[in-house]
Amino acid sequence: MYKSQKRALLYAVPGMALVLIFVYYPLILTFYNAFYRWNAFSPVRTFIGFENFQRLFSDPVIGIALTNNTLYAVISVIFQCGLGLVLAAVLENKMFSKFQGFFRTIYFMPVVVSFAVIGILWQLALHPASGIVNPFLHLIGLGAFAQDWLGQSTTAIYSIIFVSQWQNIGYIMLLFLVAMQKIPTDYYEAAAIDGATGIKSFFHITIPLVKEMTLVTVVITVIGAYRVFDEVFIMTEGGPGMSSQTLVTYMYRTGFRTDEMGYASAIAVLMFVVLLILTLIQIRVAGTGRSKGEG
């Protein structure tokens, strides 16, 4: 038994080494760098203590970025997780069982499409003069809503969020499908005998029994929302002004545009802390991992 344990530990060492080198070492280095004022083109580093972290609380752009990330997270959870769950339930219905493979492929295809291409196409489509969105609104009698979607601070972030929602719904749907296929069919048969409709079975059987997967999808979606970069950078670069900045785009701007690497590291630390707190809260609320006897 002792030899087998040593052999198992030996097999685990390469994986542990990779995690330490590519995950924990950069994380520790980021915390360390946040206490210094430095730039990428100079070997000189000045220790400034908590000055970068104090700046976070007085920087108005941080407030804008946190608000935008939170909006992104809330809307993404509602649309991506909500629609992903509904689509998975529909495809698990007997009426769609023969065509499930086809629809799974169709819904999943957007996940593998580069958002760089999609972002550029939507940037053109939302253009106030040459785009197709405003003419379409005029065509269907909603011309009063036509505007410069990406050029106004009040609509830019919402336009970006709208464009990005559809891409990950197929991935979330597949995760829910995996969870639903593990639910015993006896539950649905018993519910049907008792006169429960498909909608009632969905709310009283499906949703409770995919609770663990719901937590996983919510955590994935929230983390993705606070790490969003491509969509914002491609479509607005955080503009107009700073109205559509997120934590990652602002960190990129601070580190590679204004060359304030220490402050960019502090923003990265803030992202880590926010995501850690949100994940722990979600796990606590969902009660994941508790035994039935625990309160």
ZIUR-V690733 format. One record per pair of residues at least 12 apart in sequence whose C-alpha atoms are under 10 Angstrom apart, sorted by sequence separation. I is the first residue (numbers start at 1). GAP is how many residues later the second one is. D is the distance in whole Angstrom. If there is no record, write none. Layout:
BEGIN
i->I gap->GAP d->D
i->I gap->GAP d->D
END
This chain:
BEGIN
i->33 gap->12 d->9
i->35 gap->12 d->6
i->36 gap->12 d->5
i->37 gap->12 d->9
i->88 gap->12 d->10
i->91 gap->12 d->8
i->134 gap->12 d->5
i->189 gap->12 d->10
i->232 gap->12 d->7
i->233 gap->12 d->9
i->237 gap->12 d->7
i->238 gap->12 d->8
i->251 gap->12 d->8
i->252 gap->12 d->7
i->255 gap->12 d->10
i->34 gap->13 d->9
i->35 gap->13 d->6
i->36 gap->13 d->7
i->91 gap->13 d->8
i->133 gap->13 d->8
i->134 gap->13 d->7
i->188 gap->13 d->7
i->191 gap->13 d->9
i->232 gap->13 d->7
i->233 gap->13 d->9
i->237 gap->13 d->9
i->251 gap->13 d->5
i->254 gap->13 d->9
i->33 gap->14 d->9
i->34 gap->14 d->9
i->35 gap->14 d->5
i->36 gap->14 d->9
i->37 gap->14 d->9
i->133 gap->14 d->9
i->134 gap->14 d->9
i->187 gap->14 d->9
i->188 gap->14 d->9
i->191 gap->14 d->9
i->232 gap->14 d->8
i->250 gap->14 d->8
i->251 gap->14 d->8
i->34 gap->15 d->8
i->35 gap->15 d->6
i->36 gap->15 d->9
i->37 gap->15 d->8
i->134 gap->15 d->9
i->233 gap->15 d->10
i->238 gap->15 d->9
i->251 gap->15 d->9
i->252 gap->15 d->10
i->34 gap->16 d->8
i->35 gap->16 d->7
i->36 gap->16 d->8
i->87 gap->16 d->10
i->88 gap->16 d->9
i->133 gap->16 d->9
i->229 gap->16 d->9
i->232 gap->16 d->10
i->233 gap->16 d->7
i->237 gap->16 d->9
i->248 gap->16 d->9
i->251 gap->16 d->6
i->252 gap->16 d->10
i->34 gap->17 d->9
i->35 gap->17 d->7
i->87 gap->17 d->10
i->131 gap->17 d->10
i->188 gap->17 d->8
i->229 gap->17 d->8
i->232 gap->17 d->7
i->233 gap->17 d->10
i->247 gap->17 d->10
i->250 gap->17 d->8
i->251 gap->17 d->7
i->34 gap->18 d->7
i->35 gap->18 d->8
i->128 gap->18 d->8
i->129 gap->18 d->9
i->187 gap->18 d->7
i->188 gap->18 d->9
i->228 gap->18 d->7
i->229 gap->18 d->9
i->230 gap->18 d->10
i->231 gap->18 d->10
i->34 gap->19 d->8
i->128 gap->19 d->6
i->129 gap->19 d->9
i->187 gap->19 d->9
i->227 gap->19 d->8
i->228 gap->19 d->8
i->229 gap->19 d->6
i->230 gap->19 d->9
i->233 gap->19 d->10
i->248 gap->19 d->8
i->87 gap->20 d->9
i->126 gap->20 d->10
i->127 gap->20 d->9
i->128 gap->20 d->5
i->226 gap->20 d->8
i->227 gap->20 d->7
i->228 gap->20 d->7
i->229 gap->20 d->6
i->233 gap->20 d->10
i->247 gap->20 d->7
i->248 gap->20 d->8
i->251 gap->20 d->10
i->126 gap->21 d->9
i->127 gap->21 d->7
i->128 gap->21 d->7
i->225 gap->21 d->9
i->226 gap->21 d->7
i->227 gap->21 d->6
i->228 gap->21 d->8
i->229 gap->21 d->9
i->247 gap->21 d->8
i->126 gap->22 d->7
i->127 gap->22 d->7
i->128 gap->22 d->9
i->183 gap->22 d->9
i->226 gap->22 d->8
i->227 gap->22 d->9
i->84 gap->23 d->10
i->126 gap->23 d->6
i->127 gap->23 d->8
i->128 gap->23 d->9
i->183 gap->23 d->8
i->229 gap->23 d->9
i->247 gap->23 d->9
i->248 gap->23 d->8
i->126 gap->24 d->7
i->127 gap->24 d->9
i->247 gap->24 d->7
i->126 gap->25 d->10
i->180 gap->25 d->10
i->123 gap->26 d->9
i->180 gap->26 d->7
i->183 gap->26 d->7
i->123 gap->27 d->8
i->179 gap->27 d->9
i->180 gap->27 d->9
i->182 gap->27 d->9
i->183 gap->27 d->8
i->182 gap->28 d->9
i->180 gap->29 d->8
i->176 gap->30 d->10
i->179 gap->30 d->8
i->180 gap->30 d->7
i->176 gap->31 d->10
i->179 gap->31 d->6
i->178 gap->32 d->10
i->179 gap->32 d->9
i->126 gap->33 d->9
i->177 gap->33 d->10
i->179 gap->33 d->9
i->180 gap->33 d->9
i->176 gap->34 d->7
i->179 gap->34 d->7
i->175 gap->35 d->10
i->176 gap->35 d->10
i->178 gap->35 d->9
i->179 gap->35 d->9
i->123 gap->36 d->10
i->176 gap->36 d->10
i->177 gap->36 d->10
i->122 gap->37 d->9
i->123 gap->37 d->9
i->176 gap->37 d->7
i->122 gap->38 d->9
i->175 gap->38 d->7
i->176 gap->38 d->8
i->175 gap->39 d->9
i->123 gap->40 d->10
i->176 gap->40 d->10
i->119 gap->41 d->9
i->122 gap->41 d->7
i->172 gap->41 d->10
i->175 gap->41 d->9
i->176 gap->41 d->8
i->122 gap->42 d->10
i->172 gap->42 d->9
i->175 gap->42 d->8
i->119 gap->44 d->8
i->172 gap->44 d->10
i->173 gap->44 d->9
i->227 gap->44 d->8
i->118 gap->45 d->9
i->119 gap->45 d->8
i->172 gap->45 d->6
i->226 gap->45 d->7
i->118 gap->46 d->9
i->171 gap->46 d->9
i->172 gap->46 d->9
i->226 gap->46 d->10
i->115 gap->48 d->10
i->172 gap->48 d->9
i->223 gap->48 d->10
i->226 gap->48 d->9
i->227 gap->48 d->9
i->115 gap->49 d->8
i->118 gap->49 d->10
i->172 gap->49 d->9
i->223 gap->49 d->10
i->226 gap->49 d->8
i->223 gap->51 d->10
i->224 gap->51 d->10
i->115 gap->52 d->8
i->223 gap->52 d->6
i->114 gap->53 d->10
i->168 gap->53 d->9
i->222 gap->53 d->8
i->223 gap->53 d->9
i->113 gap->54 d->8
i->111 gap->55 d->9
i->112 gap->55 d->9
i->223 gap->55 d->9
i->110 gap->56 d->8
i->111 gap->56 d->5
i->112 gap->56 d->9
i->219 gap->56 d->9
i->222 gap->56 d->8
i->223 gap->56 d->8
i->110 gap->57 d->5
i->111 gap->57 d->6
i->222 gap->57 d->8
i->109 gap->58 d->9
i->110 gap->58 d->7
i->111 gap->58 d->8
i->107 gap->59 d->9
i->108 gap->59 d->8
i->109 gap->59 d->10
i->110 gap->59 d->9
i->111 gap->59 d->7
i->112 gap->59 d->10
i->219 gap->59 d->8
i->220 gap->59 d->9
i->107 gap->60 d->9
i->108 gap->60 d->8
i->110 gap->60 d->7
i->111 gap->60 d->7
i->219 gap->60 d->6
i->107 gap->61 d->9
i->108 gap->61 d->8
i->109 gap->61 d->8
i->110 gap->61 d->9
i->218 gap->61 d->9
i->219 gap->61 d->10
i->107 gap->62 d->7
i->108 gap->62 d->4
i->109 gap->62 d->9
i->107 gap->63 d->5
i->108 gap->63 d->6
i->216 gap->63 d->10
i->219 gap->63 d->7
i->106 gap->64 d->8
i->107 gap->64 d->8
i->108 gap->64 d->9
i->161 gap->64 d->10
i->164 gap->64 d->10
i->215 gap->64 d->10
i->218 gap->64 d->8
i->219 gap->64 d->9
i->105 gap->65 d->9
i->108 gap->65 d->8
i->104 gap->66 d->7
i->107 gap->66 d->8
i->108 gap->66 d->8
i->164 gap->66 d->10
i->216 gap->66 d->10
i->103 gap->67 d->10
i->104 gap->67 d->9
i->107 gap->67 d->9
i->164 gap->67 d->7
i->215 gap->67 d->7
i->216 gap->67 d->9
i->163 gap->68 d->8
i->164 gap->68 d->10
i->215 gap->68 d->7
i->104 gap->69 d->8
i->105 gap->69 d->10
i->104 gap->70 d->7
i->161 gap->70 d->8
i->215 gap->70 d->10
i->160 gap->71 d->7
i->161 gap->71 d->9
i->212 gap->71 d->10
i->215 gap->71 d->7
i->160 gap->72 d->7
i->163 gap->72 d->10
i->214 gap->72 d->9
i->215 gap->72 d->10
i->104 gap->73 d->10
i->159 gap->73 d->10
i->215 gap->73 d->8
i->157 gap->74 d->10
i->160 gap->74 d->10
i->212 gap->74 d->8
i->157 gap->75 d->8
i->160 gap->75 d->7
i->211 gap->75 d->8
i->212 gap->75 d->9
i->156 gap->76 d->9
i->159 gap->76 d->9
i->160 gap->76 d->9
i->211 gap->76 d->10
i->212 gap->76 d->7
i->211 gap->77 d->9
i->212 gap->77 d->9
i->157 gap->78 d->10
i->156 gap->79 d->9
i->157 gap->79 d->9
i->156 gap->80 d->8
i->157 gap->81 d->9
i->84 gap->82 d->10
i->87 gap->82 d->9
i->88 gap->82 d->9
i->91 gap->82 d->9
i->156 gap->82 d->9
i->157 gap->82 d->9
i->75 gap->83 d->10
i->79 gap->83 d->10
i->83 gap->83 d->10
i->87 gap->83 d->9
i->156 gap->83 d->8
i->157 gap->83 d->10
i->80 gap->84 d->10
i->84 gap->84 d->9
i->85 gap->84 d->9
i->88 gap->84 d->9
i->89 gap->84 d->9
i->156 gap->84 d->8
i->160 gap->84 d->9
i->72 gap->85 d->8
i->76 gap->85 d->8
i->80 gap->85 d->6
i->84 gap->85 d->5
i->85 gap->85 d->10
i->87 gap->85 d->10
i->88 gap->85 d->5
i->92 gap->85 d->7
i->150 gap->85 d->8
i->151 gap->85 d->8
i->153 gap->85 d->10
i->155 gap->85 d->10
i->159 gap->85 d->10
i->71 gap->86 d->9
i->72 gap->86 d->8
i->75 gap->86 d->8
i->76 gap->86 d->9
i->79 gap->86 d->7
i->80 gap->86 d->7
i->83 gap->86 d->7
i->84 gap->86 d->7
i->87 gap->86 d->6
i->88 gap->86 d->7
i->91 gap->86 d->8
i->150 gap->86 d->7
i->153 gap->86 d->7
i->154 gap->86 d->10
i->157 gap->86 d->7
i->158 gap->86 d->9
i->71 gap->87 d->9
i->75 gap->87 d->9
i->78 gap->87 d->10
i->79 gap->87 d->9
i->80 gap->87 d->9
i->81 gap->87 d->9
i->82 gap->87 d->9
i->83 gap->87 d->9
i->84 gap->87 d->8
i->85 gap->87 d->8
i->86 gap->87 d->8
i->87 gap->87 d->9
i->88 gap->87 d->9
i->89 gap->87 d->8
i->90 gap->87 d->10
i->152 gap->87 d->9
i->153 gap->87 d->6
i->156 gap->87 d->7
i->157 gap->87 d->5
i->69 gap->88 d->10
i->72 gap->88 d->9
i->73 gap->88 d->9
i->76 gap->88 d->9
i->77 gap->88 d->10
i->80 gap->88 d->7
i->81 gap->88 d->7
i->84 gap->88 d->5
i->85 gap->88 d->6
i->88 gap->88 d->6
i->89 gap->88 d->7
i->92 gap->88 d->8
i->151 gap->88 d->8
i->152 gap->88 d->6
i->153 gap->88 d->8
i->155 gap->88 d->9
i->156 gap->88 d->6
i->157 gap->88 d->8
i->68 gap->89 d->7
i->72 gap->89 d->6
i->76 gap->89 d->6
i->79 gap->89 d->10
i->80 gap->89 d->5
i->81 gap->89 d->10
i->83 gap->89 d->9
i->84 gap->89 d->4
i->85 gap->89 d->9
i->87 gap->89 d->9
i->88 gap->89 d->5
i->92 gap->89 d->8
i->150 gap->89 d->8
i->151 gap->89 d->6
i->152 gap->89 d->9
i->153 gap->89 d->8
i->154 gap->89 d->8
i->155 gap->89 d->9
i->156 gap->89 d->10
i->157 gap->89 d->9
i->68 gap->90 d->9
i->71 gap->90 d->9
i->72 gap->90 d->9
i->75 gap->90 d->8
i->76 gap->90 d->10
i->79 gap->90 d->8
i->80 gap->90 d->9
i->81 gap->90 d->10
i->82 gap->90 d->9
i->83 gap->90 d->8
i->84 gap->90 d->8
i->85 gap->90 d->9
i->86 gap->90 d->9
i->87 gap->90 d->9
i->88 gap->90 d->9
i->150 gap->90 d->8
i->151 gap->90 d->10
i->153 gap->90 d->5
i->154 gap->90 d->9
i->80 gap->91 d->9
i->81 gap->91 d->6
i->82 gap->91 d->9
i->84 gap->91 d->9
i->85 gap->91 d->6
i->88 gap->91 d->10
i->89 gap->91 d->8
i->152 gap->91 d->9
i->153 gap->91 d->7
i->69 gap->92 d->10
i->72 gap->92 d->10
i->76 gap->92 d->9
i->80 gap->92 d->7
i->81 gap->92 d->8
i->84 gap->92 d->7
i->85 gap->92 d->8
i->88 gap->92 d->8
i->152 gap->92 d->10
i->68 gap->93 d->9
i->72 gap->93 d->9
i->76 gap->93 d->9
i->80 gap->93 d->9
i->84 gap->93 d->9
i->88 gap->93 d->10
i->150 gap->94 d->9
i->81 gap->95 d->9
i->85 gap->95 d->10
i->93 gap->105 d->9
i->90 gap->108 d->10
i->89 gap->109 d->10
i->126 gap->109 d->10
i->89 gap->110 d->10
i->119 gap->111 d->8
i->120 gap->111 d->9
i->123 gap->111 d->8
i->124 gap->111 d->9
i->90 gap->112 d->10
i->119 gap->112 d->6
i->123 gap->112 d->6
i->89 gap->113 d->8
i->118 gap->113 d->9
i->119 gap->113 d->9
i->122 gap->113 d->8
i->123 gap->113 d->9
i->116 gap->114 d->7
i->119 gap->114 d->9
i->120 gap->114 d->7
i->121 gap->114 d->10
i->115 gap->115 d->7
i->116 gap->115 d->8
i->119 gap->115 d->6
i->120 gap->115 d->7
i->86 gap->116 d->9
i->114 gap->116 d->10
i->115 gap->116 d->7
i->118 gap->116 d->10
i->119 gap->116 d->6
i->89 gap->117 d->8
i->116 gap->117 d->10
i->117 gap->117 d->9
i->118 gap->117 d->10
i->119 gap->117 d->10
i->89 gap->118 d->10
i->116 gap->118 d->7
i->115 gap->119 d->9
i->116 gap->119 d->9
i->85 gap->121 d->10
i->85 gap->122 d->9
i->85 gap->125 d->9
i->85 gap->128 d->10
i->85 gap->129 d->8
i->82 gap->132 d->10
i->85 gap->132 d->10
i->81 gap->133 d->8
i->84 gap->133 d->9
i->81 gap->134 d->10
i->81 gap->136 d->7
i->82 gap->136 d->10
i->80 gap->137 d->9
i->81 gap->137 d->7
i->80 gap->138 d->9
i->81 gap->139 d->10
i->77 gap->140 d->8
i->78 gap->140 d->9
i->81 gap->140 d->8
i->77 gap->141 d->6
i->80 gap->141 d->8
i->76 gap->142 d->9
i->77 gap->142 d->9
i->77 gap->143 d->9
i->78 gap->143 d->10
i->74 gap->144 d->10
i->77 gap->144 d->6
i->73 gap->145 d->9
i->76 gap->145 d->7
i->77 gap->145 d->7
i->73 gap->146 d->10
i->75 gap->146 d->10
i->76 gap->146 d->8
i->74 gap->147 d->9
i->75 gap->147 d->10
i->73 gap->148 d->7
i->74 gap->148 d->8
i->76 gap->148 d->9
i->77 gap->148 d->9
i->72 gap->149 d->10
i->73 gap->149 d->5
i->76 gap->149 d->7
i->72 gap->150 d->8
i->73 gap->150 d->8
i->75 gap->150 d->9
i->73 gap->151 d->8
i->74 gap->151 d->9
i->70 gap->152 d->9
i->72 gap->152 d->9
i->73 gap->152 d->5
i->69 gap->153 d->9
i->72 gap->153 d->6
i->73 gap->153 d->7
i->69 gap->154 d->10
i->71 gap->154 d->9
i->72 gap->154 d->8
i->69 gap->155 d->10
i->70 gap->155 d->8
i->71 gap->155 d->10
i->73 gap->155 d->10
i->69 gap->156 d->6
i->70 gap->156 d->7
i->72 gap->156 d->9
i->68 gap->157 d->9
i->69 gap->157 d->5
i->68 gap->158 d->9
i->69 gap->158 d->8
i->69 gap->159 d->8
i->66 gap->160 d->8
i->65 gap->161 d->9
i->65 gap->173 d->9
i->72 gap->174 d->9
i->68 gap->175 d->8
i->69 gap->175 d->9
i->68 gap->176 d->7
i->69 gap->176 d->9
i->70 gap->176 d->9
i->65 gap->177 d->9
i->67 gap->177 d->10
i->68 gap->177 d->7
i->69 gap->177 d->6
i->64 gap->178 d->8
i->65 gap->178 d->8
i->67 gap->178 d->9
i->68 gap->178 d->6
i->69 gap->178 d->7
i->64 gap->179 d->7
i->65 gap->179 d->7
i->66 gap->179 d->9
i->67 gap->179 d->8
i->68 gap->179 d->9
i->69 gap->179 d->9
i->62 gap->180 d->10
i->64 gap->180 d->8
i->65 gap->180 d->5
i->66 gap->180 d->7
i->67 gap->180 d->10
i->61 gap->181 d->7
i->64 gap->181 d->7
i->65 gap->181 d->4
i->66 gap->181 d->7
i->60 gap->182 d->10
i->61 gap->182 d->8
i->63 gap->182 d->10
i->64 gap->182 d->8
i->65 gap->182 d->5
i->61 gap->183 d->10
i->62 gap->183 d->9
i->63 gap->183 d->10
i->64 gap->183 d->9
i->65 gap->183 d->9
i->61 gap->184 d->8
i->62 gap->184 d->8
i->63 gap->184 d->9
i->65 gap->184 d->9
i->61 gap->185 d->9
i->62 gap->185 d->7
i->65 gap->185 d->8
i->61 gap->186 d->9
i->62 gap->188 d->8
i->61 gap->189 d->8
i->62 gap->189 d->10
i->62 gap->205 d->8
i->66 gap->205 d->9
i->56 gap->207 d->8
i->55 gap->208 d->8
i->62 gap->208 d->10
i->66 gap->208 d->10
i->53 gap->209 d->10
i->52 gap->210 d->7
i->53 gap->210 d->8
i->56 gap->210 d->8
i->51 gap->211 d->10
i->52 gap->211 d->5
i->55 gap->211 d->9
i->56 gap->211 d->7
i->51 gap->212 d->9
i->52 gap->212 d->9
i->53 gap->212 d->10
i->54 gap->212 d->10
i->55 gap->212 d->10
i->52 gap->213 d->9
i->53 gap->213 d->6
i->48 gap->214 d->10
i->52 gap->214 d->6
i->53 gap->214 d->8
i->56 gap->214 d->9
i->40 gap->215 d->8
i->47 gap->215 d->10
i->51 gap->215 d->10
i->52 gap->215 d->9
i->39 gap->216 d->8
i->40 gap->216 d->9
i->46 gap->216 d->10
i->50 gap->216 d->9
i->53 gap->216 d->9
i->39 gap->217 d->9
i->45 gap->217 d->9
i->53 gap->217 d->9
i->41 gap->218 d->9
i->39 gap->219 d->9
i->40 gap->219 d->7
i->39 gap->220 d->5
i->40 gap->220 d->8
i->38 gap->221 d->8
i->39 gap->221 d->6
i->40 gap->221 d->7
i->38 gap->222 d->7
i->39 gap->222 d->5
i->40 gap->222 d->10
i->37 gap->223 d->7
i->38 gap->223 d->6
i->39 gap->223 d->7
i->36 gap->224 d->10
i->37 gap->224 d->7
i->38 gap->224 d->6
i->39 gap->224 d->10
i->36 gap->225 d->9
i->37 gap->225 d->5
i->38 gap->225 d->9
i->36 gap->226 d->5
i->37 gap->226 d->7
i->34 gap->227 d->8
i->35 gap->227 d->7
i->36 gap->227 d->8
i->33 gap->228 d->8
i->34 gap->228 d->5
i->35 gap->228 d->9
i->33 gap->229 d->6
i->34 gap->229 d->6
i->36 gap->229 d->9
i->32 gap->230 d->9
i->33 gap->230 d->9
i->34 gap->230 d->8
i->35 gap->230 d->9
i->36 gap->230 d->10
i->30 gap->231 d->10
i->31 gap->231 d->10
i->33 gap->231 d->9
i->34 gap->231 d->5
i->35 gap->231 d->8
i->30 gap->232 d->9
i->33 gap->232 d->6
i->34 gap->232 d->5
i->32 gap->233 d->9
i->33 gap->233 d->8
i->34 gap->233 d->8
i->30 gap->234 d->9
i->31 gap->234 d->7
i->32 gap->234 d->9
i->34 gap->234 d->9
i->30 gap->235 d->5
i->31 gap->235 d->7
i->34 gap->235 d->8
i->29 gap->236 d->9
i->30 gap->236 d->8
i->33 gap->236 d->10
i->30 gap->237 d->10
i->31 gap->237 d->8
i->32 gap->237 d->10
i->27 gap->238 d->10
i->30 gap->238 d->7
i->31 gap->238 d->6
i->30 gap->239 d->7
i->31 gap->239 d->10
i->27 gap->241 d->9
i->28 gap->241 d->10
i->27 gap->242 d->8
i->27 gap->245 d->9
END
